[in-house]
């Protein structure tokens, strides 16, 4: 049996051994740890029991120190995600072998959360404190999926995150017909391939924290490498039999983009490819708000309308365009598969 190396989160203290034969626990005290010297840091990577964080120099914001830290046990194992602002104490030198400690997670302005296969009790936060969500789909290999984009848009609108759609592999297929329903939503769309000029996309990312979200094999890591100008992320191919991509990124990581002379830093957060993106944690009324083009029509629906019945006002709403009809089908798919309705 292979030896399991334990992290600080796994350590348990046996009071009976620690405090002698009397078997009495250590007396409780009203004193609390003094974190007055804690500094604020931004989490850029989480790897099991360790995190990497950037501490900004108080006198010069352009100078940042990268520290490795462990999480205080009271925070819990899944309490810290990439993008979090935290308070850290301990050795903040950033020297090799040094170890700081995360003691507080500051309030988040938003979070990108998904449920696994729509199980409401299996909710996972992917990243926090982002400005934009880059929904990455491929024109082909793997085929783009409407359901994935629809659910990602629901979470983006619900959390106040600006969505953009990035369609890769334009050399394999056009994708225009697939994207048509989203063009009326005032969502910026980029269509690229390996040889594309990314100037417009780079401008869109400036002074923003942008999370990239997509299925395995759509080319997120390839896109990240091109945006950064170096091979920072491993890339892989799509399986010809299953049509699925191979996971090349095992954890989320925040990477700083070239500044282009801007005052604020620009960040992209690359995430592992997702195979399911459940939204059972999003209430139905909040799901509907992600389809603003139907707001007026829904006001005329019967009480407790599920929006998938004959009396639904959306069925006879005038002037529905083909794009509206496609979006209506999307809304009904999302509502019917969202188990938070039960």
N, C-alpha and C positions, 0 to 999 in steps of 0.2 A: 504494500500500500504506500502510495507516495505521501510524503510529508507535506502537511498543509501549513504554509507560513501565515501567521495571523497578524492582522493589523491592529492598531490601537483600538478600533471600534469593537474588536472581539474580546478584549481583555476583560476579565472578571476577577474581582478581588474576593478571596475567601476570608470573611471576617473572623471565623473561628481560629484560623491559623495566624492571621495578621495580628490579632490582639491577645493571644495567649490562651491558656487553658480555661480561663474564666468564661470564655465563649460569649463575652459581652461586646455588643457593637460599639463603634466609636460614638461618643456623645454628640448629639446634634448641636449645631451652633447657629446663632442668628447672623453671624458674619457672612458676608457675601464677597465673592472675588471682586477685586478692584480693577476695572477695565478702563480707567480714566486715561491711560496712555495708549489705548487701542487706536489703530489707524484704519481708515477706510480703504478698501481694495476692491478691484473688479475681478470676478472669477472668469478666467479664460479657458480653463480645461478642468475636467473632473475625471479622475481615474481611480475607481474603487475608493480606497480610504484616503487618498491624497487629492489635493486640488492645487492648481497653479493660479496665482492671482497677481495683479499688477497694482502697485502702490504708487500714486502720483506724488512727485516731489512738491512740497507745500509752497516753495518759493519759485519753482519753475515747472509748470505743468507739462512741458515737453520731455522732462526727465522722468522715467518710470523705472521702478525696480520690480523684477519678477521674483516672487517668493513661492516656495513650496510649503504647504500647510496641511495639517490634519484638522478634522472637524471635532469640535467639542462634542462629547457623547450626548449631552442633553439636547443637541440639535437634531439627532436622528440620522440614520444612514442616507436617506434620500432628500435631505433638507436643503442641499446646496446644488444649484445647477449653473451652467455657463450663462453669463450675463448678470448674475446676482451681484449686488453691492453688499459687501460684508465688512465686519469689523474684525481685525486680526491683532493678535498680541504675540509676544515671544520674540524670537530671533527674526528680525525683519531686514537683515543685511542682504539677503539673496545669495549669500556665499554658498558654494558647493557643500552639500551635507547639512545645511542649516534647515530648521523646521519651525515654522510658525504655527499658530493655532487660530482657527476661525471660531469666534465666540458668539457672534450675532449675525443674523441675516436681516438686512434692512428691508423695509416694505417695498414690494415690487409695484411698478406702475402697470405692468401687464405680465402675462405668462402664456406661453404656447404649450397647451396641454392636450393630451389625447388619451382616450381609453382604449384598452386592448380588446379587439373584437367586440366592441360595444358593450363590455361589461362595466357597468357604472362604478363598481367597487374596485376596479383596477385602473385607477387614474394615474397618469404619469406626466410630470412636468418635464418638458424637453429643454426649454431655455426661458429666460426671463429678461425683461427690460429691453425690448427691441422696438425699432421704429418701423421696419418694413419686413414683409415676408415675401421672399422670392420663391414662388411655386414653380418648380422645375419639372417639365414634362418633355418627353421626346416625341418627335413627329412620327417615329417608328422605332421598333426594336429597343425597348418594349413599346407597345402601342399606348397612346395616351388614354387616360381614363377620366371620364367626366365626373364620376362619383368622388374621386380623390380631390379634384380641384374644388368641387362643390363643398366638400366638408372642410377643406383648408380655408376656403373663403368664409365659411360660417365662423370658424374660430378667429380668423383675422378681424372680421367686422365686429365680432363680439368683444374682442379685447382692444379695439382701437388701434390695430396694426394695419398699416397701409399695405395692401397686397399688390404685387406685380406678378405677371406670368412670363416665364422664360421658356420658350420652346426650343430645344436643341435638335441636332441631327437633321437640319433642314436639307441636307444633301441626300437624305433617304426618302423623304416625303414632304409634301407641301404643308399640310396641317391647317390651311386657311378655313376650310369648312368646319373643322372641329372647333376652332377658336371663335367663330362668328358669334355665338351666343354671349360671349364675354366682352365683345367689343362695345356693346351698348351700356356697359356698367361703369364706364369711365375708369377702366383698369388699364394701366400701361402694359403693353405686350411687346416682348422682344423675341424675334425669330433669328436664330443664329446657327452656324455650323462651325467646324473646326477652323475655317479660314476667315470667319467674320471679323470685321472691325468692331471692337467692343467699346468704342469711345462713348456712344450714347448710354450704354449700360453703366459704364464707369461713372459718368456724370450723375446718373440716377442714384448711385450708391454713395456719393460724396456726402460727408458729414452725417451719415446715418449708420445705425446698427441694423444690419440686414441678416435675417436668418434664411438659409436656403433649405428648402424642404422638397423631397421628391423620392420616388421609388428607386430601388437599386438599379443601376445600369442606365439611368437617364443622362449621365454625364456631369453630375454635380462636381465631383472632384477634378475632372478635366477642366471644367469652367473655372473653378477656384484657382487651379494652377496657372491658367492663362491670365486671370485677373491679377494675380500676385507677381507674375513674371518668373516664377520658378516652380520646381517640382516639389511642392510642400505636401501634397496629398497623393497617396497611392491610387491608381486607377485600375479598373478591371473590365472584362467583357461580359456580354449578355449570353446566357446559356441558349443555344440554338434550339434545344428540345423544349424547355419549359418557358422560354421567353422572359425569364427573370434575370436580373442582374446579380452579380456576386458582391456581397458586402465588402467594401474596401476601406470604409471608415467605421471604426468600432465605437467611437464616442464623439460627442459634439466638441468642437474646438472653435474658439474665437481667434480670427486672424486679422491683423491690421493691414488695410490697404494703403498704397502710396497716397500721400496727402494732397498732392497737386496744389500746394500753397494755401489750402483751406485752414481756417482757424480751428475747427473741430476735427477730431479723429474720425476716420471712416473704418468701420469694422464689418466683416462678414463672418457669420457663424455657420460652419459646415456641419451638417448633422448626418448620422448614419441613415442609409436608405430605409424607408419604412415599407412594410408590406400590409399594414392595416393602420387606418387612421380613424378610430372611432370618436364620436362626439356625444356619447351618452351623458356626459357631464354637462352638456349645454341644454338648458330648458327650451322646450318647443317655442315659446314666445320669443326667445332670443335667436333661435334658428330662423324664424320668419323675418326678423329684422335684418337678416343678411341678404334679403331679397327685396330691396327698397322699391323696385319697380311695381310691386304688388301691394304696397301699403294702402293706397286709396281703395283698391278693389276689396281688400280684406275687411275694410270697415263695414262693408255691406253684407258680410257673411252672417249666417245664423249663429246664435250663441253656441259656444262649444264646438264650432265647426272644425273638423279634422283636415279640411281643405283637400279631401280626397273622396268627396261624396257628391251626389247629384245636385243637392241644394247649394253647393259652394258657389259663391258669387264669381269666382275665377273662371267657372265653366262658360259663362256667357258675357264675360267682360269684353266690351267693344274694343276694336282696334288692336287686338293681339297680333303682333308680328310673328313670323316664324321663329325669330330669336326669342321672343317672349314665351312662345309655346315650349321651346326647348328648355328655357329656364323654369317654367312651371313644372315640367316633367321632372326637372332636377329637384325642385322644392319638395315635390311629392315623394320622390325616392328617398330623400334625406329624412323626411318626417316619418315615413313608413319603416325605415330601418333604425331610427333613433329609439332605442329601448327605454329612454327616459320618459317616453310617452306612457308607459305602463304604470 
